[in-house]
Amino acid sequence: MLRSARLSREEYVGEWFPEPLLADPHRDPERSVKLADSVSTAALLLERLSPLERAAFVLREVFRFDFAEVASTGAFGPHPGGAPLAEAAATG
């Protein structure tokens, strides 16, 4: 029996891949749905903005740049899409 086990053993050659991580068992399904809805809403919002407005929005809302910092990038005038940015934030 031991001899047959030794002969039938296969050597794995190649890269080892760890087991997939299991989802957190304490995760709240309602929170997951709300997060997915907010991400969908944000994606729709960003699609409605022009590329410059989108850049200003991301710099302002994600990276917390103030308006002067956004304007200092050189891509915007003194008011980096202030009205569209405020309008986009109000609709989101």
Backbone bond lengths (Angstrom), bond angles and torsions (degrees), N, CA, C in turn:
res aa  C-N    CA-C-N  psi(-1)  N-CA   C-N-CA  omega(-1)  CA-C   N-CA-C  phi
1 M - - - 1.447 - - 1.529 111.19 -
2 L 1.306 117.58 -46.65 1.457 120.03 179.02 1.524 111.12 -63.83
3 R 1.331 114.98 -37.89 1.454 118.34 -179.74 1.524 111.03 -64.95
4 S 1.324 118.80 -40.32 1.462 121.34 -179.80 1.525 111.20 -68.16
5 A 1.310 117.20 -35.48 1.466 120.39 177.55 1.519 110.16 -66.33
6 R 1.320 116.67 -38.87 1.457 121.08 -179.88 1.532 110.63 -67.10
7 L 1.299 117.01 -39.42 1.450 120.88 -179.36 1.526 112.81 -73.45
8 S 1.326 117.25 -31.78 1.466 119.82 -176.75 1.529 113.11 -88.93
9 R 1.319 116.37 -6.54 1.459 119.66 179.68 1.525 109.29 -66.08
10 E 1.325 116.06 135.19 1.454 120.49 179.51 1.519 109.28 -106.35
11 E 1.268 114.55 141.16 1.463 120.71 176.06 1.524 107.65 -92.74
12 Y 1.318 116.33 127.14 1.461 120.37 178.53 1.518 108.16 -87.95
13 V 1.312 115.19 121.69 1.456 120.60 178.70 1.524 107.20 -112.70
14 G 1.281 116.88 126.97 1.456 120.65 179.30 1.508 110.68 136.10
15 E 1.297 114.16 -173.57 1.457 121.19 -177.53 1.527 110.22 -77.30
16 W 1.315 116.12 137.59 1.454 120.85 178.98 1.521 108.59 -88.24
17 F 1.318 116.58 132.49 1.455 122.00 178.40 1.522 108.61 -111.17
18 P 1.323 117.70 126.77 1.466 119.53 179.96 1.528 110.75 -68.65
19 E 1.313 114.59 162.63 1.458 120.21 176.76 1.519 109.03 -65.39
20 P 1.333 118.58 148.38 1.469 119.80 178.07 1.525 110.76 -64.99
21 L 1.313 114.98 147.65 1.453 120.04 178.13 1.521 109.71 -72.72
22 L 1.289 115.74 136.18 1.452 120.09 177.38 1.523 109.31 -81.84
23 A 1.304 115.79 148.48 1.464 120.12 178.47 1.520 109.15 -64.43
24 D 1.302 115.14 151.50 1.449 121.35 178.70 1.530 109.20 -61.59
25 P 1.333 119.16 119.07 1.460 120.21 -177.66 1.524 113.09 -67.14
26 H 1.331 117.29 -16.52 1.463 121.04 -179.58 1.518 112.11 -96.31
27 R 1.312 117.30 7.75 1.461 121.85 -177.84 1.523 109.80 -68.16
28 D 1.308 115.19 136.73 1.460 121.93 -178.38 1.522 109.68 -87.74
29 P 1.334 119.04 117.48 1.465 120.87 -179.39 1.529 112.66 -61.21
30 E 1.320 117.34 -35.30 1.469 120.30 179.27 1.524 110.59 -64.23
31 R 1.320 116.32 -39.72 1.471 120.26 178.26 1.532 110.09 -64.62
32 S 1.325 116.78 -39.05 1.464 120.49 178.94 1.520 111.25 -63.01
33 V 1.320 117.03 -40.11 1.467 121.24 179.41 1.526 110.08 -66.81
34 K 1.321 116.89 -43.71 1.465 120.47 178.83 1.522 111.25 -62.40
35 L 1.325 116.70 -40.41 1.456 120.63 178.90 1.524 110.53 -64.86
36 A 1.320 117.04 -43.14 1.463 120.41 179.04 1.524 110.79 -63.22
37 D 1.331 117.15 -40.03 1.466 120.82 177.66 1.524 111.29 -63.88
38 S 1.325 116.78 -42.12 1.464 119.07 -178.40 1.529 110.81 -69.24
39 V 1.324 117.32 -35.23 1.467 120.15 177.26 1.525 109.57 -66.93
40 S 1.331 117.49 -40.54 1.470 120.90 178.10 1.522 110.68 -63.28
41 T 1.315 116.60 -42.24 1.453 121.22 178.73 1.531 110.34 -63.28
42 A 1.317 116.52 -43.22 1.465 120.12 179.26 1.529 110.98 -63.29
43 A 1.334 117.12 -40.09 1.463 120.13 179.04 1.527 110.62 -64.11
44 L 1.328 117.04 -42.10 1.465 120.50 177.65 1.517 111.08 -63.03
45 L 1.314 116.02 -41.41 1.461 121.08 178.34 1.522 111.03 -60.66
46 L 1.317 116.31 -47.58 1.463 120.10 -178.30 1.521 112.16 -65.47
47 E 1.328 117.60 -31.67 1.466 120.41 177.91 1.518 112.09 -66.19
48 R 1.337 117.28 -28.86 1.462 121.30 -178.71 1.522 112.61 -77.71
49 L 1.322 117.55 -17.08 1.460 121.30 -176.68 1.522 110.86 -89.39
50 S 1.329 115.17 151.35 1.461 120.08 173.26 1.529 107.70 -71.13
51 P 1.325 118.39 165.70 1.466 119.73 179.45 1.531 113.94 -56.77
52 L 1.342 117.38 -39.77 1.470 119.19 178.54 1.522 111.58 -69.12
53 E 1.334 116.58 -41.20 1.460 119.85 177.62 1.526 110.42 -63.88
54 R 1.322 115.85 -39.31 1.462 120.98 179.08 1.532 110.10 -63.22
55 A 1.324 116.55 -44.11 1.461 120.11 178.84 1.527 110.99 -62.74
56 A 1.332 116.15 -43.48 1.469 120.04 179.19 1.521 110.40 -62.90
57 F 1.325 116.62 -42.50 1.463 120.84 -179.59 1.532 110.76 -62.53
58 V 1.323 116.86 -45.90 1.465 120.55 -178.76 1.523 110.52 -65.64
59 L 1.326 117.10 -44.33 1.459 119.49 178.25 1.524 111.55 -61.06
60 R 1.318 115.96 -40.11 1.465 120.82 -176.98 1.536 111.98 -75.41
61 E 1.325 116.93 -49.92 1.457 120.56 -171.77 1.531 114.09 -86.62
62 V 1.317 117.43 -36.27 1.458 119.64 -177.29 1.522 111.43 -87.62
63 F 1.343 115.27 -47.51 1.457 119.39 -176.46 1.526 113.12 -95.46
64 R 1.337 117.13 -0.99 1.473 123.55 176.00 1.528 113.56 58.61
65 F 1.346 116.14 35.29 1.456 119.50 173.09 1.524 107.62 -72.02
66 D 1.339 117.16 146.11 1.462 117.83 171.66 1.532 107.91 -84.92
67 F 1.334 116.01 171.34 1.463 119.72 -174.79 1.526 112.32 -59.94
68 A 1.334 116.77 -36.68 1.464 119.89 179.59 1.531 111.01 -64.89
69 E 1.337 116.78 -39.25 1.467 119.97 178.63 1.530 110.96 -66.83
70 V 1.330 116.85 -40.51 1.462 120.41 178.36 1.530 109.18 -63.32
71 A 1.328 116.39 -43.12 1.465 120.71 -179.98 1.528 110.83 -65.59
72 S 1.304 117.07 -32.12 1.468 120.16 -177.30 1.526 113.07 -70.65
73 T 1.320 117.86 -9.33 1.466 119.73 177.05 1.510 111.21 -68.24
74 G 1.331 117.64 -18.45 1.451 121.89 178.63 1.517 113.63 90.60
75 A 1.297 117.65 -9.81 1.464 121.20 -179.04 1.522 111.74 -85.28
76 F 1.307 116.63 -11.76 1.456 121.20 -174.60 1.518 110.01 -127.23
77 G 1.308 114.34 162.49 1.450 120.28 173.68 1.520 109.31 -78.70
78 P 1.332 117.27 -163.91 1.459 119.78 -178.66 1.525 113.49 -64.56
79 H 1.347 117.58 -26.01 1.465 121.34 176.54 1.527 107.51 -119.00
80 P 1.332 117.31 99.45 1.463 120.98 -171.54 1.519 113.17 -69.68
81 G 1.317 116.05 71.66 1.460 118.94 179.20 1.517 111.78 65.45
82 G 1.315 116.39 37.52 1.461 121.28 -174.85 1.511 113.72 -51.77
83 A 1.339 118.05 -49.63 1.461 119.86 -178.68 1.520 111.84 -66.53
84 P 1.353 119.90 -49.37 1.464 118.21 177.44 1.522 112.70 -62.59
85 L 1.336 116.89 -33.96 1.451 120.42 179.05 1.520 110.44 -65.41
86 A 1.323 116.64 -45.15 1.462 120.35 178.68 1.527 110.75 -65.20
87 E 1.340 116.17 -40.51 1.467 120.23 178.80 1.521 110.76 -63.86
88 A 1.329 116.92 -42.78 1.461 120.82 179.70 1.518 111.07 -64.62
89 A 1.331 117.01 -40.15 1.455 120.42 179.08 1.523 110.87 -66.74
90 A 1.331 117.09 -35.26 1.462 120.38 -179.41 1.524 111.53 -70.32
91 T 1.340 117.75 -33.10 1.458 119.80 -179.19 1.514 112.05 -80.71
92 G 1.317 118.24 -19.89 1.467 121.61 -177.02 1.444 110.54 -92.11
